[in-house]
Amino acid sequence: MLIGVLIGLTNIGRRSLYPLVLMLYGIPQAILLPLFVLVFGLGPASKIAFGFSHGIFPVIVNTIAGMRNVSPLLIGGAAAMGATRAQQVRYVIFPHMVTTVFAGLRLAMTLTLLGVVLAEIFVSQGGIGFFTLIVFRDLQAGCADGSCADACAAWQLRSTSWCGWSRRAFPRWKD
């Protein structure tokens, strides 16, 4: 989120670095898996890094989008009242971008799980992705559907409870 705030604060950051972020986000992550395995090895570090690479971009993109959606009149009004740039970010920009950032975080949680499971399917010797691959290889599709459904339901429950907490934590910042 900090990267998105730093890029979104200035016009030069949005014009120069935002297209670079979008370009990197557009690269299919699956083709980068061998690179992660080469750098981090076959252990859990490669799976964690691969999952992180899936989840970081939605947070950055939604943070920048949330900062761009703030009305320039609000920022100009705060500046006219003598607010510093830090006060503008804290009291004007941040409250108006909270919902967009939480949407990006929720998307990032799902994509991170997808990245970790994808990495486990291809380069793991254990874990849910590996066992799903074994079950499908042995043509036990019913068992695989059940285990995948259980994992996805648990993840969705966690994601929903976290987003419910965020709505209760920031009630005055709803749009």
C-alpha positions as CSV (number, residue, x, y, z in Angstrom):
1,M,0.0,0.0,0.0
2,L,2.9,2.3,0.7
3,I,4.2,1.9,-2.8
4,G,0.8,2.9,-4.2
5,V,0.6,5.9,-2.0
6,L,4.1,7.1,-3.0
7,I,3.3,6.6,-6.7
8,G,-0.1,8.2,-6.4
9,L,1.0,11.3,-4.5
10,T,2.5,13.2,-7.4
11,N,1.6,13.6,-11.1
12,I,5.2,12.6,-12.1
13,G,4.9,9.4,-10.1
14,R,1.5,8.6,-11.7
15,R,2.8,9.4,-15.2
16,S,6.1,7.6,-15.0
17,L,5.7,4.7,-12.5
18,Y,2.0,3.8,-12.8
19,P,2.4,2.5,-16.5
20,L,5.4,0.5,-15.3
21,V,3.2,-1.1,-12.5
22,L,0.5,-1.8,-15.0
23,M,2.9,-3.4,-17.4
24,L,4.3,-5.7,-14.7
25,Y,0.8,-6.5,-13.6
26,G,-0.1,-7.5,-17.2
27,I,2.7,-10.2,-17.3
28,P,1.2,-13.7,-16.9
29,Q,2.5,-14.7,-13.5
30,A,2.6,-18.4,-14.3
31,I,5.5,-17.9,-16.7
32,L,7.5,-16.4,-13.9
33,L,7.3,-19.5,-11.7
34,P,10.5,-21.0,-13.0
35,L,12.3,-17.8,-12.2
36,F,11.0,-17.9,-8.6
37,V,12.1,-21.5,-8.2
38,L,15.5,-20.6,-9.6
39,V,16.0,-17.7,-7.2
40,F,14.3,-19.1,-4.1
41,G,14.7,-22.9,-4.6
42,L,12.0,-25.6,-4.2
43,G,11.2,-24.8,-0.6
44,P,8.3,-22.7,0.8
45,A,10.1,-19.4,0.1
46,S,9.4,-19.8,-3.6
47,K,5.7,-20.4,-3.0
48,I,5.5,-17.5,-0.6
49,A,7.3,-15.2,-3.0
50,F,5.1,-16.4,-5.9
51,G,1.9,-15.8,-3.9
52,F,3.2,-12.3,-2.9
53,S,3.8,-11.5,-6.6
54,H,0.2,-12.3,-7.3
55,G,-1.2,-10.2,-4.5
56,I,0.9,-7.1,-4.5
57,F,-0.3,-5.6,-7.8
58,P,-4.0,-5.3,-7.0
59,V,-3.1,-3.5,-3.8
60,I,-0.9,-1.0,-5.6
61,V,-3.3,-0.4,-8.5
62,N,-6.3,0.0,-6.2
63,T,-4.4,2.3,-3.9
64,I,-3.4,4.6,-6.8
65,A,-7.0,4.4,-8.2
66,G,-8.4,5.4,-4.8
67,M,-6.1,8.4,-4.6
68,R,-7.1,9.5,-8.1
69,N,-10.8,9.3,-7.2
70,V,-10.6,12.0,-4.6
71,S,-12.2,15.2,-5.8
72,P,-9.6,17.9,-6.5
73,L,-12.1,20.4,-4.9
74,L,-11.7,18.6,-1.6
75,I,-7.9,18.7,-1.8
76,G,-7.9,22.3,-3.0
77,G,-10.3,23.2,-0.1
78,A,-7.9,21.6,2.4
79,A,-5.0,23.4,0.9
80,A,-6.9,26.7,1.0
81,M,-7.5,26.2,4.7
82,G,-3.7,25.8,5.2
83,A,-3.4,22.1,5.4
84,T,0.0,20.7,4.8
85,R,0.5,17.8,2.3
86,A,0.7,15.3,5.1
87,Q,-2.6,16.6,6.6
88,Q,-4.2,16.5,3.2
89,V,-3.2,12.9,2.8
90,R,-4.3,12.0,6.4
91,Y,-7.6,13.8,6.6
92,V,-8.8,14.1,3.0
93,I,-7.2,11.5,0.7
94,F,-6.9,8.5,3.0
95,P,-10.6,8.6,4.2
96,H,-11.8,8.7,0.6
97,M,-9.6,5.9,-0.6
98,V,-10.2,3.4,2.2
99,T,-13.0,1.5,0.4
100,T,-11.0,1.1,-2.8
101,V,-7.9,-0.1,-0.9
102,F,-10.0,-2.7,1.0
103,A,-11.4,-3.9,-2.3
104,G,-7.8,-4.3,-3.5
105,L,-6.8,-6.1,-0.3
106,R,-9.7,-8.5,-0.7
107,L,-8.8,-9.2,-4.3
108,A,-5.1,-9.6,-3.3
109,M,-6.0,-12.3,-0.7
110,T,-7.7,-14.4,-3.3
111,L,-4.9,-14.0,-5.8
112,T,-2.3,-14.8,-3.2
113,L,-4.1,-18.1,-2.4
114,L,-4.3,-18.8,-6.1
115,G,-0.5,-18.1,-6.5
116,V,0.4,-20.3,-3.6
117,V,-1.8,-23.2,-4.8
118,L,-0.5,-22.8,-8.4
119,A,3.1,-22.9,-7.1
120,E,2.3,-26.0,-5.0
121,I,0.8,-27.8,-8.0
122,F,3.9,-27.4,-10.1
123,V,6.9,-27.4,-7.7
124,S,5.8,-28.9,-4.4
125,Q,6.2,-32.2,-2.5
126,G,3.3,-31.4,-0.1
127,G,0.5,-29.1,0.5
128,I,-3.0,-28.6,-0.9
129,G,-1.9,-28.0,-4.5
130,F,0.3,-31.1,-4.5
131,F,-2.4,-33.3,-3.1
132,T,-5.0,-31.9,-5.5
133,L,-2.6,-32.8,-8.4
134,I,-2.2,-36.3,-7.0
135,V,-6.0,-36.8,-6.7
136,F,-6.7,-35.5,-10.2
137,R,-3.8,-37.7,-11.6
138,D,-5.4,-40.8,-9.9
139,L,-8.8,-39.8,-11.4
140,Q,-10.5,-39.2,-8.0
141,A,-12.2,-36.0,-9.0
142,G,-14.9,-36.2,-6.3
143,C,-12.2,-36.2,-3.5
144,A,-10.4,-33.3,-5.2
145,D,-13.5,-31.3,-5.6
146,G,-14.3,-31.7,-1.9
147,S,-10.8,-30.7,-0.7
148,C,-10.7,-27.7,-3.1
149,A,-14.2,-26.6,-2.0
150,D,-13.2,-26.9,1.7
151,A,-10.1,-24.8,1.2
152,C,-11.9,-22.2,-0.8
153,A,-14.8,-22.0,1.7
154,A,-12.4,-21.5,4.6
155,W,-10.5,-18.9,2.6
156,Q,-13.8,-17.1,1.7
157,L,-15.0,-17.2,5.3
158,R,-11.7,-15.7,6.5
159,S,-11.8,-13.0,3.7
160,T,-15.4,-12.1,4.5
161,S,-14.8,-11.9,8.3
162,W,-11.8,-9.7,7.7
163,C,-13.7,-7.4,5.4
164,G,-16.6,-7.2,7.9
165,W,-14.0,-6.2,10.5
166,S,-12.7,-3.5,8.2
167,R,-16.2,-2.0,7.7
168,R,-16.7,-1.9,11.4
169,A,-13.3,-0.4,12.1
170,F,-13.8,2.5,9.6
171,P,-17.5,3.3,9.8
172,R,-17.1,7.0,9.3
173,W,-15.1,6.6,6.1
174,K,-17.7,4.8,4.0
175,D,-18.7,6.5,0.8
